[in-house]
Amino acid sequence: MSNKSTGALALIIACLASAASAENYFGFSVEAMSAESKTGGSVANRTSDAVVPGISVILGRTYDAGNFFWGFEGSATINFQKAFENSGTPCSTSANGPYMCEQTAALRVYGVIGKEFDGFDLYGKLGYGAAFGDFATNTNTQDSGSIQGATVAIGAARDIEKLGKIFAEVIYDDFGSTSQPGGFDSDYASVGLRFGFVKPF
């Protein structure tokens, strides 16, 4: 991109931001994700899965222009170390591949865009995320690592007088290994629901 094009794009973004009202917000949520970890590389197509609950802290900033809004959001999730299983066998007991055994945390950063409709904020999110936990390195040994990739969400929020907004959303994560112990490869996919509230500050 040329310097003129870059300058024009920056000017457009600055004009849009100056024409919109900005609002910072924070909040908390609970979530439950149905997750699957699938091995690749030399030990491919072996899976572990779990329903992973969690509690998240959320921080974001939105810009409103009429009925439309856009912004940025980040969340940090503490998971309850739910053990992954392969066909009912806990990974920590006997793993047959280098997949995830236990998820302890997740981070997500999103760009957000949405529209107000009939008293609800309807929105979509696209961003980058990571899951952290223990991965199998042998039949009954594990080591900590992480797995990163794309994350998307759609949701709806509604104002509650004096409390802020309550919201519900569906999240889908599609991660691949970059920091997995032992040099192994695996993919991670999860889909789930998040419910919570956010409050401006």
Salt bridges, closest charged atoms under 4 A:
GLU31 OE2 - ARG108 NH1 3.65
GLU31 OE1 - ARG194 NH2 2.85
GLU73 OE2 - LYS125 NZ 2.52
ASP121 OD2 - LYS165 NZ 2.40
GLU169 OE1 - LYS125 NZ 3.04
GLU169 OE2 - ARG194 NH1 3.77
ASP173 OD2 - ARG108 NH2 2.76
